[in-house]
Amino acid sequence: MSEASRNRAEWENPANWSRWGTYRSSRDTRVFVPSRIRFFRWTMNFVHPQAGLWLIAVMVAGGIFGGALGVVVEIVKAWIRGAATTG
């Protein structure tokens, strides 16, 4: 059986999916797999050795983006307050 065939068989096995749509298969070599929930498109194979690193990277990137977005929002709010008091 080829790697692609084994990965496909693991993905199709209902025992590898939780009722909340999370995927876990130690035999699947992929870190990211297509999600069964169409809205999400992709999900992580949570038992893959690299999954923890990817999860940390996503959380750090989200924190950086969220922090940067917060700074931009505060700048815009200050600009609006300044424009409202001078006008």
Backbone as CSV, one residue per row, in Angstrom:
resi,resn,N_x,N_y,N_z,CA_x,CA_y,CA_z,C_x,C_y,C_z
1,MET,0.845,-1.176,0.000,0.000,0.000,0.000,0.892,1.241,0.000
2,SER,0.614,2.179,-0.877,1.409,3.397,-0.961,1.068,4.333,0.207
3,GLU,1.935,5.298,0.412,1.711,6.271,1.490,0.421,7.042,1.273
4,ALA,0.174,7.462,0.027,-1.056,8.197,-0.275,-2.293,7.337,-0.006
5,SER,-2.234,6.076,-0.366,-3.363,5.172,-0.126,-3.592,4.965,1.368
6,ARG,-2.509,4.798,2.117,-2.634,4.612,3.556,-3.197,5.868,4.221
7,ASN,-2.698,7.036,3.798,-3.210,8.290,4.348,-4.697,8.450,4.050
8,ARG,-5.099,8.116,2.840,-6.511,8.217,2.451,-7.368,7.256,3.284
9,ALA,-6.885,6.031,3.468,-7.625,5.048,4.263,-7.757,5.509,5.715
10,GLU,-6.698,6.104,6.250,-6.754,6.626,7.618,-7.751,7.777,7.714
11,TRP,-7.742,8.674,6.721,-8.659,9.819,6.712,-10.107,9.343,6.640
12,GLU,-10.365,8.289,5.870,-11.728,7.775,5.708,-12.213,6.954,6.901
13,ASN,-11.321,6.548,7.787,-11.686,5.741,8.949,-12.387,6.617,9.997
14,PRO,-13.666,6.371,10.280,-14.393,7.200,11.245,-13.802,7.167,12.654
15,ALA,-13.069,6.119,12.997,-12.466,6.023,14.328,-11.386,7.081,14.552
16,ASN,-10.864,7.675,13.473,-9.828,8.701,13.589,-10.389,10.106,13.742
17,TRP,-11.696,10.239,13.778,-12.351,11.545,13.876,-13.149,11.629,15.168
18,SER,-13.067,12.770,15.837,-13.909,12.973,17.011,-15.249,13.543,16.550
19,ARG,-16.198,13.586,17.439,-17.506,14.146,17.051,-17.429,15.645,16.819
20,TRP,-16.354,16.304,17.291,-16.181,17.744,17.085,-15.360,18.049,15.836
21,GLY,-14.985,17.036,15.081,-14.280,17.242,13.820,-12.773,17.286,13.921
22,THR,-12.200,16.888,15.064,-10.741,16.840,15.161,-10.250,15.474,14.678
23,TYR,-9.098,15.493,14.064,-8.526,14.302,13.436,-7.287,13.864,14.191
24,ARG,-7.142,12.568,14.404,-5.967,12.032,15.069,-5.670,10.632,14.540
25,SER,-4.550,10.530,13.820,-4.113,9.246,13.291,-2.591,9.213,13.294
26,SER,-2.030,8.296,14.053,-0.572,8.189,14.106,-0.001,7.549,12.841
27,ARG,-0.838,6.889,12.060,-0.361,6.264,10.814,-0.378,7.220,9.629
28,ASP,-1.126,8.317,9.721,-1.193,9.311,8.644,0.036,10.199,8.734
29,THR,0.751,10.372,7.635,2.008,11.123,7.637,1.810,12.627,7.482
30,ARG,0.590,13.063,7.234,0.334,14.486,7.006,0.072,15.205,8.325
31,VAL,0.555,16.459,8.412,0.241,17.298,9.571,-1.130,17.921,9.383
32,PHE,-1.411,18.430,8.186,-2.697,19.041,7.873,-3.440,18.154,6.891
33,VAL,-4.719,17.937,7.172,-5.566,17.095,6.326,-6.842,17.851,5.996
34,PRO,-7.501,17.509,4.898,-8.778,18.156,4.596,-9.782,17.870,5.716
35,SER,-10.519,18.889,6.081,-11.501,18.737,7.151,-12.767,18.097,6.618
36,ARG,-13.460,17.390,7.467,-14.764,16.858,7.085,-15.834,17.928,7.202
37,ILE,-15.547,18.999,7.908,-16.473,20.118,8.042,-16.114,21.120,6.952
38,ARG,-16.978,21.328,5.994,-16.653,22.148,4.817,-16.225,23.563,5.166
39,PHE,-16.805,24.124,6.208,-16.507,25.511,6.569,-15.028,25.700,6.898
40,PHE,-14.373,24.696,7.506,-12.993,24.838,7.968,-11.947,24.526,6.901
41,ARG,-12.277,23.744,5.907,-11.379,23.379,4.807,-10.232,22.453,5.230
42,TRP,-9.453,22.804,6.275,-8.318,22.001,6.714,-8.349,21.853,8.226
43,THR,-7.813,20.760,8.693,-7.639,20.554,10.130,-6.278,19.924,10.367
44,MET,-5.866,19.898,11.614,-4.561,19.364,11.963,-4.695,17.920,12.443
45,ASN,-3.709,17.111,12.099,-3.609,15.759,12.631,-2.917,15.893,13.991
46,PHE,-3.704,15.871,15.061,-3.198,16.255,16.373,-2.213,15.273,16.991
47,VAL,-2.049,14.070,16.448,-1.054,13.143,16.994,0.224,13.100,16.156
48,HIS,0.301,13.885,15.100,1.521,13.964,14.300,2.611,14.617,15.145
49,PRO,3.867,14.148,15.066,4.941,14.713,15.893,5.138,16.220,15.722
50,GLN,4.854,16.773,14.540,5.041,18.195,14.302,3.814,19.039,14.656
51,ALA,2.721,18.413,15.034,1.473,19.142,15.293,1.638,20.152,16.423
52,GLY,2.349,19.783,17.472,2.557,20.702,18.588,3.303,21.960,18.177
53,LEU,4.328,21.796,17.337,5.076,22.958,16.855,4.202,23.866,16.010
54,TRP,3.393,23.272,15.138,2.490,24.065,14.310,1.445,24.793,15.153
55,LEU,0.945,24.116,16.156,-0.052,24.734,17.028,0.540,25.939,17.758
56,ILE,1.760,25.788,18.265,2.438,26.910,18.927,2.679,28.050,17.941
57,ALA,3.128,27.719,16.719,3.388,28.745,15.701,2.119,29.514,15.355
58,VAL,1.007,28.814,15.234,-0.270,29.471,14.915,-0.692,30.377,16.068
59,MET,-0.509,29.913,17.290,-0.889,30.729,18.450,-0.012,31.979,18.554
60,VAL,1.287,31.832,18.315,2.189,32.985,18.366,1.837,33.976,17.258
61,ALA,1.621,33.461,16.047,1.258,34.344,14.932,-0.058,35.060,15.219
62,GLY,-1.005,34.337,15.794,-2.286,34.962,16.148,-2.101,36.040,17.203
63,GLY,-1.228,35.799,18.167,-0.958,36.801,19.189,-0.297,38.038,18.613
64,ILE,0.645,37.827,17.708,1.318,38.969,17.066,0.321,39.754,16.231
65,PHE,-0.485,39.042,15.420,-1.473,39.724,14.585,-2.506,40.432,15.450
66,GLY,-2.969,39.744,16.497,-3.963,40.351,17.383,-3.418,41.580,18.082
67,GLY,-2.156,41.502,18.519,-1.536,42.658,19.165,-1.370,43.819,18.209
68,ALA,-0.929,43.544,16.999,-0.766,44.589,15.990,-2.110,45.209,15.637
69,LEU,-3.130,44.375,15.520,-4.470,44.885,15.221,-4.959,45.775,16.357
70,GLY,-4.682,45.375,17.601,-5.070,46.187,18.755,-4.407,47.551,18.730
71,VAL,-3.136,47.598,18.344,-2.417,48.866,18.262,-3.036,49.755,17.190
72,VAL,-3.346,49.175,16.040,-3.968,49.943,14.960,-5.322,50.492,15.398
73,VAL,-6.112,49.682,16.071,-7.423,50.127,16.547,-7.262,51.296,17.512
74,GLU,-6.303,51.207,18.430,-6.088,52.304,19.386,-5.636,53.579,18.681
75,ILE,-4.795,53.463,17.669,-4.344,54.640,16.909,-5.527,55.294,16.207
76,VAL,-6.374,54.480,15.575,-7.551,55.014,14.875,-8.499,55.672,15.864
77,LYS,-8.717,55.043,17.030,-9.596,55.630,18.036,-9.053,56.977,18.522
78,ALA,-7.738,57.054,18.745,-7.128,58.307,19.169,-7.256,59.362,18.080
79,TRP,-7.082,58.968,16.849,-7.220,59.898,15.728,-8.651,60.426,15.636
80,ILE,-9.628,59.523,15.825,-11.037,59.939,15.774,-11.353,60.883,16.928
81,ARG,-10.870,60.567,18.131,-11.103,61.456,19.274,-10.456,62.826,19.039
82,GLY,-9.256,62.829,18.467,-8.562,64.100,18.181,-9.302,64.899,17.125
83,ALA,-9.824,64.213,16.115,-10.556,64.907,15.053,-11.880,65.441,15.591
84,ALA,-12.488,64.734,16.522,-13.778,65.164,17.067,-13.612,66.358,17.979
85,THR,-12.491,66.474,18.694,-12.304,67.591,19.614,-11.823,68.854,18.898
86,THR,-11.195,68.704,17.728,-10.704,69.880,17.009,-11.716,70.396,16.010
87,GLY,-12.744,69.618,15.735,-13.707,70.027,14.712,-14.857,70.649,15.303
